[in-house]
Every structure is written in structure tokens, then in C-alpha cells.
Amino acid sequence: MTEEADAAHARRAIEAVWRTEAARIVAALTRHTGDFSWAEDLAQEALVEALGSWPASGIPDNPGAWLLSVAKRRAIDGWRRRERLAAREVLIAHDVRLAEREHPVEESGDPDRIDDDVLRLVFVACHPVLPAQARLALTLRTVAGLTTEQIARVMLMTVPTVQQRIVRAKRSLADAGVPFEVPDRASRPERLASVLQVIYLLFTEGYAAAGGEQPIRPDIAREAVRLARRLAALMPAEAEVQALIALMEFQSSRFAARLDADGLPLTLAEQDRRRWDRSAILRGREAFARAAASDRGLGYYGLQAAVAECHAVAATADETDWARILRLYDALVQLAPSAVVGLNRAVAVAMAGAPDEALEIVEALEPELRGFRPLLAVRAELLERLGRTDAAASVFREAAELGGNDAETVVLRRRAERLDAAAQAGSGSPEPR
């Protein structure tokens, strides 16, 4: 293997490790150093060292533990330079020797105590001292391991804006001296909405990756479900926590059927529902029943979970209760109006039998969702359903040109090519050679 190939292989390995281990590494470093911003810097320095050494030495058997060990050693060096090591050196050095990638979480009988570094990290990043969008950007960076480019696509922002929000957020946390801990019971409700939002966006990154070669990342999705269940142990009476668990379980049930033989994503209508995980659907229905039992009615995640349940219980795509799904989206638009919710409602309008009305809704959303690939994909599908194949092919190509997941890009281009080929065949033009 050439030097360039070795470097490329190491870089891909580091990217994969960072996606799966970033949250645990940064959380462990924050717990040991007491400094969230420094912890992320240490993790990034370890990544740089890996890029320099792995091509020559090879990828270690436990790359996550290797990165954590290097970062901890750099922390020790930092404390030495700051002349503040004496009280901490023994503990950190011992942890370095152990070099454990994961620390089992012991179940505690105290419902107000939870030993979960990643959940602590989520609560820190969702501290009310930060503006809402800064909380989201910081958590997607540290917990989901997304790049600033991917975060910008998720949040519909420019890359410089995201970078500024992350830098300011870390500075604000440091200035406020936010402790690395799950807040007490009285302080949790004010952070709950942000925590739920970032857990679900973490799941979404696993369900449909914002970028890169992998269209789905089940390990990230499973981590989001795990965090939600840990959160439910802390706040068992919160219906929206149960609703989020239900929503993620319903969607997780489709993982085995989401890709075709070439590793490309399939739509709900294309999936073999016999491959859906019935145990996940059962867990989802149990969690949804607990959420629906609340006397406050279904909230933001509860309504989305109800939509997901409609898909989960339909034996075939044709049997999906789109009329009910449309009513649920009508309620969701009233409860939490947003352009993305409006786009999902437009899909329900089309599937309920009014694709022309749905296209009008989508076109009205374009100024607000400019550059948002899912909007263009939905618009192209509606144009195709309405028989406007030339326009549909053009919009599919436009969607493919936008940044996003590589596999999704291939699907969009193929759909445009199929429409072009069908148009040529219909016009009697000779097939290209």
C-alpha cells in the first residue's frame, strides 16, 4: 500500500472512530478535566496525533481507547505546564494505564443519580446560559460528532455562523463555570426541550446521515435510544420522553429494510416490511401507550410517534392510513409550526390524494427552505406524480447537486436519469450508446 493510500485509510478510520466515539471521549475528558472546552481541544489534538502516527504504526486494536489515552496524556502535560497537576496526576495517570474505551454504567437505586458521562455532556451542552441554536450546534458537534458543514446543513445555516455559535457557546459555558453533571430535579424541566431535541437529531443522524458515504448509522441511532431511556429513568413522569422513545423505536424497526443490495436507501413504499423489527415496533407501542396515557395529551414528539405508528402497523404501503396521518400533521402544524413540519404535511397531503395541492404547499415553502435537499426531492416526486417528467428530472438533478449523503446523491441522479430515458423512449429518440 502506498504512503498516500496508508494516509487515506488512516483518515477514514479516524473519521469512523470519531463518529462513534466522539461523545464518550469528550465526555470522559470533561469529567476528568472539569473543562468542557479544553476537553474538546484535547480530543482534537489526539485526532491530529492519530493522523500522524497511524499510517506508519497501523490502526490500533482499540482506536477509541488509544485516542482517549493520548488526550489524557496531553491533559497531564497541560496541568504540568499550568503547575496544577499535583492533586490530579495519580487519578489521571491510572486512567491512562487502564485505557478503557467504555466504562460500564451501574444501575443505581437513587432515581436522582445517574452515572452516564454522555447524558451529562448533553445536559451541559443544553445549559440555559446558551441560546437555543447554540445548544443545538454544540451538542451536534460534541455528541453526534458532526462536522460544521454537516451541522450547517441540518440547521439551515452557513458554516461560519455555525463555527461562531460553537466558539461562543464553549466560551459561555467556561465563563459561567457550568459543572459537568446532570442537574438536580428542579432544574431539569428547563433543559428538557433542548435535551429531547438534540437526542432526536442524534437519532436522525443515525437514521439518515447528513453527509459522508454511509446512508445510515445504526450505532448512532442506538446511542440516541439509549440516552432517551436513561433520561426516562431520570424523569419517568415526562410523557414526551416516552413519546420520543416510541418515535425512535418505530423508526429503528426499519433499519434492516432501509437499504437495497447496492447499499442505497429505499423509500417506505419500496421496503420489504417482512424485514421490519417487530420487537422494536412492540417496544415503540408500549412507550407510546405510556405517553398517550398522560392527561396533557400528545405533544410534539407524541404526534410524530403517532404518525410513525401508522406506518409501523400498516401491513403494506397501500394500507397506510394517510387520512389519519394528515390529521396528525394538521395538529402538529398548529402545535409547532415550522417549514420542515409543513414539508412533511405536504407529503401527507399528496399521499392522501391531492398531489397538486401538495405541490403548491411545497413551492410556498421554497423561500424558507432554500438549499434544503429534502424539499427539492419532495418537489421532484410531486412533479413526477403530476406527469411533469421533464421538470421532475431537472429538480432531481438540482437536488443531487446539493451537499448531503453520497448514497442519497446516487439515488437522486438515477431517478433523474430514469425520467430522461423514459422521455427519450416516449419521443422515439434513439437510445444513447
N, C-alpha and C positions, 0 to 999 in steps of 0.2 A: 504494500500500500504506500502511495506517495506521501510526502510530507503534507501536501495540500489536502489530500484525502483524509489523512490522520486528523488534521485540524478540523476538517468539516465534520468528521464522525464525532470527535470530542465535543464540538459545538452543539450538535444535535442532541448528544447525551446530556449535556449540561442544561439545555433548554427543557428536555423532558423531565430531568430531576427537579428543576426549578418549578415547573408547573405542578408537580405532585408534592414537593416537599417545602415549598417556599413558606407556607403559613406556619408549619411546625418549626422550621429553622428560625424564622424571625420571632415567633412566639417564645421559643426556648431561650433565645438570646436576650429578649426583652425581660424575661423572668430573671435571668442571671445578672444582667447589667442594670436593670431598672431604668433604662433609657431607650424608648421606642425608636427614636430617630437614629441613634447610634447603632442599635441592633440591625436595622435595615442596611446601614452603611457597611457594617461588618459582614453581613451576608453577601452583599455585592462584592466586597473585596475578596471574599472566599471564591466567588464565581470567577473573578479575574484570575486568581491564582490557579484555579482548575483549568482555565483556558491555556495557561502557560505550561502546566505540567502534565495534564492528561494525554496530550498527543504523544509525548515521549514515554511516559510511565505506564500508560494504559488506564482504562476506566476502572476505578476500584470496585471491589465486590459490593460494598455498601456506600454508594456515592453520596447519599444524604448524610450519613454519619461522617464521612470524610469532610464535607463542606462545613458541617457543624463544628467539628473538631478544629478545623483551620480558623473558623470565625472566633471560636473561644480563645484560641491561642493569640489571635490578634487583639482580643479584648484584654488579655493578660498583659500584652505588650503596651496597650494603651494605658492601663492602670499603672504600670511601671513608670511610663513617661509622666503620668499625672501625679505620681507619688501617692497613689491611693490604693495600692494593691494589697497591703498587708492583711487587712481584715477579710479579704475575699479570695486570696490566691489558693488557699488549701481547698476550698469548695470547688472552684472552677477547674483547677488542675485535676482534681479527682474525676470531675465530669468528663474532662478531655480524655483521660485514660479509659474510661468506660466506653466512650464513643458510641453511645446508643442512638440509633436513629429515632426510636419511639420509646415513650415511657408509658406503660400500661396505666390506665386510669382506674383507680379503685372506687368502687361504689361506696358512697357514704350514706349513713343513716340520717344525716343532717340535711334537710331539703334546701337549706340556705347556703350550703357549701358545695362547691363543685371544683374538682381538680382537672381542669381541661384548659391547657395553655391556649389552644386555638380559639375557644369560645371567649376566653379572657381578652385575646387580641381583638376579636370582633367588637366586644364591648368598649375597649379602649378607643378603637378607631371610630366608634359611633358615639363618642362623648358629646354632650350637648354644647360644649365650648366651640365645636366646629359647625360651620354651616352645613346644611343637608347635603349639598352636592360634593363638598369636600370630604364628608364622611364616606360617601359612596366611592369616590375616586380612590381614597386612601385604602379602603378595605379591598377593593378590587385589585389594587396593586399588591398589597401585602398578603391577603388571604387567598385570592384566586391566582396570584402570580401573573396577572395580565400585563402586557406591555402598555406604555402610554398610548400607542397607536390603537391598540385594541380597546382600551378604555374610552378613548375619544369616539370610536365608532359606537360603542354601547351607549354612551351618554350624549351622543349627537353634539360633540364639541370639537374644537380644534386641539391639536396636540399641545401647542404652547399653553393653552388655557388649562388643560389637564395637568401639565407639569407644574404650573404656577400654583394650582389648588393643592397639589400634593405637598409641595415645598412649604407652603403657608400652613397647611394642616399639621405637619410634623413640628413646625416651629411653635404653633399654638399649643399643641399638647405638651411640648417641653416647657414652655413658659408657664403653663397652668399647673405643672407638676402632677399630671394625671397618673394615679397609681396603676400598676399592672394587676388588675383584679376585677372580678365580677362585682358590680355594685351591689349594695345592700338591697333588701326587698323594696324599700320605699323609693329607691332611685331607679329601679328597673323600668317601670312603665314609661318614663320619658325617653328612654332609649329603644323601646321595643320596636316601634315602627321602622327605625333605621336598621336595627339588627335583622328583622324579618326581611327587609328589602335586600340587604346585602347577602343574606343566606340564599334567597331565591335567585339573585343574579349569579351567585356562585354556582348554583344548580344549573342555571340556564347556560352558563359557560360549558358545563359538562354535557348538557343535552344537545346543544348546538353551538359549537365553538366559534368564537368571533373571528378567529384567524388561524393560520397555520395549516398543516397538512391533514390533521385528524378532524373529521367532521363531528365526532362525538368523543367525549372523555368520561366514561362511566366512573372512573375513580374520583374525579372531582365532584360528580353528582352524588356519589355515595357519601362523600365527606360532608356535603351540604345536608343530606338527610340525617346523618349522624349528629351534626351540630343542632339541627332543629329538634331532634329527640332529646338531646342534653338540655336544650332550652326549655322543652316541655317539662323536664324533671324539676327545673327551677321555678317554672310558672305554670303549674298544672291546670289552673283555672282559666287560662287565656285561650279563648276559642280560636283566635286567629293563628296561634301557634299550631294547634291541631289541624286547622284548615290548611296551613302551609305544608304540613307533613302529608296530608291527604293528597294535595295537588302534586307534590313531588313523587309520591308513591305511584299515583296513577300514570304520570309521565314516565317514570322509571320502568314501568312494566313493559314499555315498547322497545327497550334498548336492543334486544336480540333480533328484532324485526326491522330496525331503522335503516340498515344498510343493505345494498344489493351485493351480488357476488364480486363486483369490482370495488366495493368499499364506498359506494356513492349513496347519498341519502335518499330515502324513499318517502313519499308523502303518506299521510294516513290512509288514503284510498288504495295505495299500492302495497301496503304492508300485509304480510301473512299473519292474520290475527291469531292463528293457532300457536304462534311463537310468542305471544304476549305472556308475561309472567303473571299467572293467576294469583299467586301468593302475594305479589306486590299490590294487585288490584284489591285483594281481600284486606290487606293492611290499610290501604287507602280508604276503603269503605268504612272500616272500623274507626279510623281517625276522623273521617268526615261526619260520621254519626255523632261523635263526641262534640265536634264543632257545631253541628246543627242543633244540638240539644241546648245550646246557650239561649237564654231568654232575650238576648240582644239582636238576634237574627244574624244572617250571614253578612260578613264583612268583605273587604277587598279580596282576600285570599279564599274566603269561603265561596264567593260567587265563581271564582276561577276554578276552584276544586269541583264545583257542581258541573261546570262545563266539561272538565276533564272526565268526570264520572260518566257523563252522557256518551263520550267516546268509548270509555272502558267497558261499558255494559252492552254496547251495540255489537251484535254478532258479525255484522258485515257493515261496510261503509254505507251501503244503501239504507240500512236500518237506523242510521244515526238520527236522533230526534233534533233536527235543525231548528224546528219551530221553538222548542224549549231553549235551545242554546241561544237563539236570537233574543228571547225574553230575558235570559240571564245577562246577556251583553247590554240590553237596554237598561237593566238595573245597574250594571257596573258603570255605564256611562254617566248615570245620574249620581252614583256614589263617588266615583273617582274619575272625572272626565280627563282624558288625555288623548293626544293624537294616536298613540300606539293602541290604546283601547279602542279608539274609533276605527282603526285599521282592522283589528280583529273582528269588530262588529260588522264591518263591510263584508268580510269573508262569510260571516253567518248570513247576512242579507242575501248574498249571491247563492249560497247553498240552499237557502230556504225558497229559492225560486225567482229572485229578482236581480240577475247579474247586471242589467242596465242601471238600476238604481245604485247598486254597489259600486259601479264604475264612477258614477257621479260623486259618491262619498269619497272614494279614493282620490279623485282628481282635486277635490276641495282640500284634501289633507296635504297635497304635494308641497305647498309653500312652507308648511311647518316641518315636514319630514324630508326636505330636500337632501339628496345624497344618502337616503336610508334604503339599503338594498331590499329589505322585505317589502317595502311599499312598491318598488318597481316590479318585483316578482309577482305580487298580487295583481298589479295593474296589467301586466302582460298576460297572466292567466285569464283575467276577465275579458280582455280584448280577444283572446283566442276563443273563449266560450261564445262570444258575440259574433264570431266569424270574421273578425278583422285581423286576418292572419299576418298580413304584411306589417301592420303596426305592432302586433304582438311580438313578432320576430325581432323587430327593431328595439323594443323595450327590453326583451330578454337579453339582447346583446349589451344594451346600456347597463343593465343590472350586473352583468358579468364583468364589466369594466371597473365597477366599484370595488373597493377593498373589502375583503371578507375571507371566509374559509375557502381553501383551494378546491375541495371536493364540490362544494356548492357552486363554485365558478364553473367547473366542468359541466355540471348538470344544466346550468342556465345556458351555456353555449350550445350544448347538444339540443336543447329544446328549440333554440333559435334555428339551428341547422336543420332540424326535422321540419319545421314550418317552412323554411326556404325550399327544401327538397319537395315538400308537398305542393307548394305553389308552382314550382317548375314543372312537376309532373302534370298538374292540372292545366297548365298553359300549353302543354305539348312540346316544351323546350327539351332539347336532348339532355340526357344526364351528363354531368361533368365527368371527365375521365381523369 
